[in-house]
Amino acid sequence: MKDKIKDSRRSFIKNSVLGTAAFTIGGALPGVSARSYNNILGSNEKILVGMMGVNSRGLALAKNYAMQDNCQIISVSDVDVRAADKCIDTVNKIQNSKPTAIPDFRNALEQDEMDALVIAAPDHWHAPAAILASKAGKHVYLEKPCSHNPHEGELLVKVAEKYGNVIQMGNQRRSWPNVKEAINSLHNGVIGRPYFAKGWYSNNRGPIGVGKVITPPDWLDYELWQGPAPRVPLKDNLIHYNWHWLWNWGTGEALNNGTHMIDLMRWGLQVEFPNNVTSSAGRYRYDDDWETPDTQVINLTFDNNTLMTWEGRSCNGRNIEGSSVGVMFYGEEGSLKITGGNSYQIYDLKNNLVKDVKNDIEVDPRNKANPSQLLDAMHIQNFFSGITSGEKLNAGIHGGHISTLLCQLGNIAARSGGALDIDSSNGHIKNNKKAKKLWSRDYEKGWEPTL
């Protein structure tokens, strides 16, 4: 009976949200805002969303989702009581409806009315949470990277095929209008055949120090925070951000920020799996608990005679091409640059600027929580359209997995001798036992993700 109610509600959403969206695009009645009109229609026309992980990036996403007229956040799940309370209060002020606090997202998934789960927890939770949500019949908006390791990424692709739900990864530039225009121009030959792409990210991150083991505070469910990761005592320099730089939970700068640029390069060069990956990397700047590289170069070659390279510098923020983050495509007849915002430039072979499309919406690529709120709303609406009308996703999980994998292969290369031969039909590592051991990870017993 519950399944029939759920199916009926989702069919209703498909029809009614489409009608509401058309009304919003076409314009509202005089004196009636889009949100007011939506409130008149009632909450059943809205996609009902649960939030998982709302401390920093998750809070920014919650604000953005709450601002969407065809959405209502109904639950907030976080292991940090303080973060959950702040998010609930913030969302309530935006949507005039208070979400329910459900600390364990697994309990939130039992809500029949929930349509989608938004996941912005630490990286080690991304794929396991998305898999559980898919099994519960929910659609998923999954922050990048989509997985902690390649095995999890492959599981996610299989899960989406098995359960037929919508899974959108948060590589939001796939939905930014001027970026889409730039890539389309590239594909249409604006610089001839592009054969080399260079991407980069730079920042001035300070040291994280040497942590001391502490008892988890009463506001933190550290057991649930660790979830699928093998158990390690809590240190005072881990939560809420420095887990990025520890392999047990994080994936380093390559996946924290490199995913965006490697995804753009892959999109522009029209490639999937590489045939060779090399990487040089290390922790050079400080002597502390930081394990992942603070400086890294990843090179990937592909069967269509193209090459891409990504440079990451966590502790030296010197810009490249005038920007802290970006990509440059080099072709037979010129070059095309996309930096951190919704803009691009085209140069001829004599370095003359021949086209300059300005960034019309401000973006701060070094803002950890919310670099591009208005632009990211377009990505959210594409996710919603995928749910309601089957519109093609700009960042579906198949492509999201491939872009994530390229970064993971860079990390695996750096940790296993520097070079990998890859099966370009599926992205798997060839003839390297040490590297293959990093394809998956150890899990806390009982927490292993499965189909």
C-alpha positions as CSV (number, residue, x, y, z in Angstrom):
1,M,0.0,0.0,0.0
2,K,2.8,2.4,0.9
3,D,4.5,1.8,-2.5
4,K,1.2,2.6,-4.3
5,I,0.9,5.9,-2.3
6,K,4.5,6.7,-3.1
7,D,4.1,5.9,-6.8
8,S,0.9,8.0,-7.0
9,R,2.6,10.9,-5.3
10,R,5.5,10.8,-7.7
11,S,3.3,10.7,-10.7
12,F,1.4,13.7,-9.3
13,I,4.7,15.5,-8.8
14,K,5.7,14.9,-12.4
15,N,2.6,16.5,-13.7
16,S,2.1,19.3,-11.2
17,V,5.7,20.4,-10.9
18,L,5.9,20.6,-14.7
19,G,2.9,22.9,-14.7
20,T,4.3,25.0,-11.9
21,A,7.6,25.3,-13.7
22,A,6.0,26.4,-16.9
23,F,4.0,29.0,-15.0
24,T,7.1,30.3,-13.3
25,I,9.1,30.6,-16.6
26,G,6.2,32.2,-18.4
27,G,5.6,34.8,-15.6
28,A,3.3,35.0,-12.6
29,L,0.0,36.9,-12.2
30,P,0.4,40.6,-11.4
31,G,1.3,41.1,-7.8
32,V,1.8,37.4,-7.1
33,S,5.4,36.2,-6.7
34,A,6.5,32.7,-7.8
35,R,6.9,31.6,-4.2
36,S,3.5,33.0,-3.2
37,Y,1.9,31.1,-6.0
38,N,3.7,28.0,-5.0
39,N,2.5,28.3,-1.5
40,I,-1.1,28.8,-2.7
41,L,-0.8,25.5,-4.7
42,G,0.4,23.7,-1.6
43,S,3.4,21.6,-0.8
44,N,2.4,18.6,-2.8
45,E,3.5,20.3,-6.0
46,K,7.0,20.6,-4.6
47,I,9.9,18.1,-4.6
48,L,10.4,17.1,-1.0
49,V,14.0,16.9,-0.1
50,G,16.1,15.6,2.8
51,M,19.5,17.1,3.6
52,M,22.5,15.0,4.8
53,G,25.5,16.9,6.0
54,V,24.8,20.6,6.6
55,N,27.9,22.1,8.3
56,S,29.5,24.1,5.5
57,R,28.9,23.3,1.9
58,G,25.8,21.4,3.0
59,L,24.4,24.5,4.7
60,A,25.0,26.5,1.5
61,L,23.2,23.8,-0.5
62,A,20.3,23.8,2.0
63,K,19.9,27.6,1.5
64,N,19.9,27.1,-2.3
65,Y,17.4,24.3,-2.2
66,A,15.1,26.1,0.2
67,M,15.1,29.1,-2.2
68,Q,13.8,27.0,-5.1
69,D,10.1,27.5,-5.6
70,N,9.4,23.9,-6.6
71,C,11.2,22.5,-3.5
72,Q,10.7,22.0,0.2
73,I,13.2,20.7,2.6
74,I,11.5,18.3,5.0
75,S,14.3,16.9,7.0
76,V,17.9,17.7,8.1
77,S,20.4,15.0,9.1
78,D,23.7,15.8,10.6
79,V,26.0,14.2,13.2
80,D,26.7,17.7,14.6
81,V,23.6,18.9,16.6
82,R,24.8,22.5,16.3
83,A,25.0,22.3,12.5
84,A,21.6,20.7,12.2
85,D,20.0,23.3,14.5
86,K,21.6,26.2,12.5
87,C,20.5,24.7,9.2
88,I,16.9,24.1,10.4
89,D,16.6,27.7,11.6
90,T,18.0,29.0,8.4
91,V,15.8,26.9,6.1
92,N,12.7,27.8,8.2
93,K,13.3,31.5,7.6
94,I,13.6,30.9,3.8
95,Q,10.8,28.5,3.1
96,N,8.5,29.3,6.1
97,S,8.4,25.6,7.0
98,K,10.5,24.0,9.6
99,P,12.3,20.8,8.6
100,T,12.4,17.9,11.0
101,A,15.7,17.1,12.7
102,I,16.6,13.4,12.0
103,P,20.2,13.0,13.1
104,D,20.7,9.6,11.4
105,F,19.9,10.0,7.7
106,R,19.1,6.3,7.5
107,N,16.0,7.0,9.6
108,A,15.2,10.0,7.3
109,L,15.1,7.7,4.3
110,E,12.1,5.9,5.9
111,Q,10.0,9.0,5.2
112,D,7.7,7.9,2.4
113,E,7.1,11.5,1.3
114,M,10.8,12.2,0.7
115,D,11.6,12.4,-3.0
116,A,15.3,13.1,-2.9
117,L,18.3,13.1,-0.6
118,V,21.0,15.8,-0.9
119,I,24.4,14.5,0.3
120,A,27.1,16.9,1.4
121,A,28.7,14.8,4.1
122,P,32.5,14.0,4.0
123,D,33.8,12.1,1.0
124,H,33.9,8.7,2.7
125,W,30.1,8.8,3.1
126,H,29.2,10.0,-0.5
127,A,28.8,6.7,-2.3
128,P,27.6,4.6,0.7
129,A,24.8,7.1,1.5
130,A,23.8,7.5,-2.1
131,I,23.5,3.7,-2.4
132,L,21.3,3.5,0.7
133,A,19.2,6.3,-0.6
134,S,18.8,4.6,-4.0
135,K,17.7,1.4,-2.3
136,A,15.1,3.4,-0.3
137,G,13.6,4.6,-3.6
138,K,15.0,8.2,-3.4
139,H,16.6,10.3,-6.0
140,V,20.1,11.7,-5.1
141,Y,21.9,14.9,-5.5
142,L,25.5,14.0,-4.6
143,E,28.3,16.5,-4.0
144,K,31.6,15.8,-5.8
145,P,33.5,13.6,-5.6
146,C,30.8,10.9,-6.1
147,S,33.0,8.3,-4.4
148,H,36.0,7.8,-2.1
149,N,37.5,5.1,-4.3
150,P,37.0,3.6,-7.8
151,H,35.1,0.6,-6.5
152,E,32.5,2.8,-5.0
153,G,32.1,4.7,-8.2
154,E,31.4,1.6,-10.2
155,L,28.9,0.5,-7.6
156,L,27.1,3.8,-7.9
157,V,26.7,3.4,-11.7
158,K,25.3,-0.2,-11.2
159,V,23.0,1.1,-8.5
160,A,21.5,3.7,-10.8
161,E,21.0,1.1,-13.4
162,K,19.4,-1.3,-11.0
163,Y,17.0,1.0,-9.2
164,G,16.4,3.5,-12.0
165,N,16.6,6.6,-9.8
166,V,18.1,10.0,-10.7
167,I,21.6,10.6,-9.4
168,Q,23.1,14.0,-10.2
169,M,26.7,14.8,-9.2
170,G,27.6,18.3,-8.0
171,N,29.9,19.3,-10.8
172,Q,27.8,22.4,-11.3
173,R,29.8,24.0,-14.1
174,R,28.1,21.5,-16.4
175,S,25.0,23.7,-16.0
176,W,26.5,27.2,-16.2
177,P,25.4,28.9,-19.4
178,N,28.6,30.5,-20.6
179,V,30.6,27.4,-19.7
180,K,28.2,25.3,-21.8
181,E,28.5,27.8,-24.6
182,A,32.3,27.6,-24.4
183,I,32.4,23.8,-24.6
184,N,29.9,23.8,-27.5
185,S,32.1,26.3,-29.3
186,L,35.1,24.0,-28.7
187,H,33.2,21.0,-30.1
188,N,32.2,23.1,-33.1
189,G,35.9,23.7,-34.0
190,V,36.4,27.3,-32.8
191,I,40.1,26.6,-32.1
192,G,40.4,23.7,-34.5
193,R,41.0,20.3,-33.0
194,P,41.8,20.6,-29.3
195,Y,44.5,18.2,-28.4
196,F,45.9,19.4,-25.0
197,A,44.1,20.7,-21.9
198,K,45.7,22.2,-18.8
199,G,43.7,22.6,-15.5
200,W,44.8,24.1,-12.2
201,Y,43.8,25.0,-8.7
202,S,45.8,27.1,-6.1
203,N,45.2,28.2,-2.6
204,N,47.1,29.4,0.5
205,R,46.0,26.7,3.1
206,G,47.8,26.8,6.4
207,P,49.1,23.9,8.5
208,I,46.7,21.6,10.4
209,G,49.1,20.9,13.1
210,V,49.6,17.6,15.0
211,G,46.3,16.6,16.6
212,K,45.7,15.3,20.1
213,V,43.3,12.4,20.8
214,I,40.2,13.7,22.5
215,T,36.8,12.3,23.7
216,P,34.1,13.1,21.2
217,P,32.1,16.1,22.4
218,D,28.4,15.7,23.3
219,W,27.3,17.6,20.2
220,L,29.0,15.1,17.9
221,D,28.0,11.5,17.0
222,Y,31.5,10.5,16.0
223,E,30.5,6.8,15.5
224,L,28.0,7.8,12.8
225,W,30.4,10.4,11.4
226,Q,33.0,7.6,10.7
227,G,30.3,5.3,9.3
228,P,31.9,3.0,6.7
229,A,35.5,4.1,7.5
230,P,37.6,1.9,9.8
231,R,37.6,3.3,13.3
232,V,40.2,5.8,14.3
233,P,40.3,7.8,17.6
234,L,39.1,11.4,17.2
235,K,41.7,14.1,17.1
236,D,41.1,17.8,17.8
237,N,42.3,18.9,14.3
238,L,40.0,16.6,12.3
239,I,36.4,18.0,12.2
240,H,34.9,19.7,10.3
241,Y,37.3,20.3,7.4
242,N,40.7,18.8,7.8
243,W,39.4,15.3,7.1
244,H,39.9,16.3,3.5
245,W,43.7,15.7,3.9
246,L,43.6,12.3,5.6
247,W,43.1,9.2,3.4
248,N,40.8,7.4,5.8
249,W,38.1,9.9,5.1
250,G,39.3,12.4,2.4
251,T,40.6,12.3,-1.1
252,G,42.9,15.3,-1.2
253,E,42.9,18.4,-3.3
254,A,42.7,16.4,-6.5
255,L,39.1,15.4,-5.8
256,N,38.2,18.3,-3.5
257,N,38.8,20.8,-6.2
258,G,40.5,19.1,-9.1
259,T,37.3,17.1,-10.0
260,H,35.7,20.3,-11.4
261,M,38.5,21.1,-13.7
262,I,39.3,17.5,-14.8
263,D,35.6,17.2,-15.6
264,L,35.7,20.3,-17.8
265,M,38.8,19.0,-19.6
266,R,37.2,15.6,-20.1
267,W,34.1,17.3,-21.4
268,G,36.0,19.6,-23.8
269,L,38.3,16.9,-25.2
270,Q,35.4,14.4,-25.5
271,V,37.1,11.6,-23.7
272,E,36.2,9.0,-21.1
273,F,38.9,6.6,-19.8
274,P,42.6,7.2,-20.3
275,N,45.2,4.8,-21.4
276,N,48.0,6.1,-19.2
277,V,48.2,8.2,-16.0
278,T,51.2,9.6,-14.3
279,S,51.4,11.8,-11.2
280,S,54.1,13.5,-9.1
281,A,52.9,14.7,-5.7
282,G,53.8,15.1,-2.0
283,R,53.3,17.0,1.2
284,Y,56.0,19.7,0.9
285,R,54.9,22.8,2.8
286,Y,54.3,21.9,6.4
287,D,55.3,19.0,8.7
288,D,51.9,18.1,10.3
289,D,49.1,15.5,10.1
290,W,48.3,16.3,6.5
291,E,48.6,13.0,4.5
292,T,47.3,13.8,1.0
293,P,49.4,15.9,-1.5
294,D,49.6,19.6,-1.0
295,T,51.3,19.9,-4.4
296,Q,50.5,17.6,-7.3
297,V,50.6,17.3,-11.1
298,I,48.5,14.7,-12.8
299,N,48.9,13.8,-16.5
300,L,46.4,11.7,-18.5
301,T,46.6,10.5,-22.1
302,F,43.8,9.2,-24.2
303,D,43.2,7.0,-27.3
304,N,42.1,10.0,-29.4
305,N,45.6,11.4,-29.3
306,T,44.9,14.0,-26.6
307,L,46.5,14.9,-23.3
308,M,45.4,16.6,-20.2
309,T,47.3,17.8,-17.1
310,W,46.1,19.1,-13.8
311,E,48.2,21.1,-11.3
312,G,47.2,21.5,-7.7
313,R,48.9,23.8,-5.2
314,S,47.1,23.9,-1.8
315,C,49.8,26.0,0.0
316,N,50.9,28.5,-2.7
317,G,48.1,30.6,-4.2
318,R,50.0,32.1,-7.1
319,N,47.5,32.4,-10.0
320,I,47.8,30.8,-13.4
321,E,46.5,32.7,-16.4
322,G,45.3,35.3,-13.9
323,S,43.0,33.0,-12.0
324,S,43.3,30.7,-9.0
325,V,41.3,28.0,-10.8
326,G,40.7,27.3,-14.5
327,V,41.3,25.3,-17.6
328,M,43.0,26.1,-20.9
329,F,42.3,24.2,-24.1
330,Y,45.0,24.2,-26.8
331,G,44.1,23.5,-30.4
332,E,45.3,23.6,-33.9
333,E,44.0,27.1,-34.5
334,G,44.1,28.7,-31.1
335,S,43.3,28.4,-27.4
336,L,40.2,28.7,-25.2
337,K,40.3,29.6,-21.5
338,I,37.6,29.0,-18.8
339,T,38.5,30.3,-15.4
340,G,36.6,30.0,-12.1
341,G,33.5,31.8,-13.2
342,N,30.8,31.8,-15.9
343,S,33.1,33.2,-18.5
344,Y,35.6,32.3,-21.3
345,Q,38.1,33.8,-23.7
346,I,39.3,32.6,-27.1
347,Y,42.8,33.4,-28.4
348,D,44.3,32.9,-31.9
349,L,47.7,31.3,-32.5
350,K,49.3,34.8,-32.3
351,N,47.9,35.2,-28.7
352,N,45.4,37.8,-29.9
353,L,42.1,37.8,-27.9
354,V,39.4,37.2,-30.4
355,K,36.4,36.6,-28.1
356,D,35.8,37.6,-24.5
357,V,32.5,36.4,-22.9
358,K,32.3,38.1,-19.5
359,N,31.2,36.6,-16.2
360,D,27.8,38.1,-15.5
361,I,27.3,36.4,-12.1
362,E,30.0,36.8,-9.4
363,V,31.9,33.6,-8.4
364,D,34.5,33.2,-5.7
365,P,36.2,29.9,-6.4
366,R,38.1,29.9,-3.1
367,N,34.9,30.2,-1.1
368,K,34.7,26.7,0.6
369,A,30.9,26.8,1.2
370,N,29.1,28.7,-1.5
371,P,31.2,30.0,-4.4
372,S,28.3,30.3,-7.0
373,Q,24.8,30.2,-5.5
374,L,22.8,31.6,-8.5
375,L,24.6,29.5,-11.0
376,D,24.3,26.4,-9.0
377,A,20.5,26.8,-8.8
378,M,20.5,26.0,-12.6
379,H,22.2,22.7,-11.7
380,I,19.6,22.0,-9.1
381,Q,16.8,22.7,-11.5
382,N,18.3,20.3,-14.0
383,F,18.2,17.7,-11.3
384,F,14.6,18.4,-10.6
385,S,13.7,18.2,-14.3
386,G,15.4,14.9,-14.4
387,I,13.1,13.7,-11.7
388,T,9.9,15.2,-13.0
389,S,10.2,14.9,-16.8
390,G,13.1,12.6,-17.4
391,E,15.2,15.5,-18.8
392,K,18.8,14.5,-19.5
393,L,21.0,15.3,-16.6
394,N,23.9,17.6,-17.1
395,A,26.0,15.7,-14.7
396,G,24.6,12.1,-14.4
397,I,26.3,9.6,-12.3
398,H,27.9,7.7,-15.2
399,G,29.9,10.8,-16.3
400,G,30.4,11.8,-12.7
401,H,32.0,8.5,-11.9
402,I,34.4,8.8,-14.9
403,S,35.5,12.3,-14.0
404,T,35.9,11.3,-10.4
405,L,37.9,8.2,-11.4
406,L,40.4,10.3,-13.4
407,C,41.3,12.2,-10.2
408,Q,41.4,8.9,-8.2
409,L,43.8,7.4,-10.8
410,G,46.0,10.4,-10.3
411,N,46.1,9.8,-6.6
412,I,46.7,6.1,-7.0
413,A,49.5,6.8,-9.4
414,A,51.2,9.1,-7.0
415,R,50.9,6.5,-4.2
416,S,52.1,3.5,-6.1
417,G,55.2,4.5,-8.1
418,G,54.1,7.4,-10.3
419,A,52.7,5.7,-13.5
420,L,49.8,3.5,-14.4
421,D,48.8,1.7,-17.6
422,I,45.1,1.8,-17.9
423,D,42.5,-0.3,-19.9
424,S,40.9,2.5,-21.9
425,S,37.7,0.5,-22.3
426,N,36.8,0.6,-18.6
427,G,39.4,2.7,-16.7
428,H,40.9,-0.3,-14.8
429,I,44.5,-0.5,-13.8
430,K,46.7,-3.0,-15.7
431,N,49.7,-5.0,-14.3
432,N,50.3,-3.1,-11.1
433,K,49.4,-5.1,-7.9
434,K,50.3,-2.2,-5.6
435,A,48.0,0.2,-7.4
436,K,45.2,-2.3,-7.7
437,K,45.1,-2.6,-3.9
438,L,44.0,1.1,-3.9
439,W,41.0,0.4,-6.2
440,S,38.8,-0.1,-3.1
441,R,39.3,0.4,0.6
442,D,38.9,-1.4,3.9
443,Y,35.5,-0.8,5.6
444,E,34.4,-1.0,9.1
445,K,32.7,-4.4,9.5
446,G,29.0,-4.2,8.8
447,W,29.2,-0.9,6.9
448,E,30.3,-2.2,3.5
449,P,28.3,-0.7,0.6
450,T,26.5,-3.3,-1.5
451,L,24.1,-3.5,-4.4
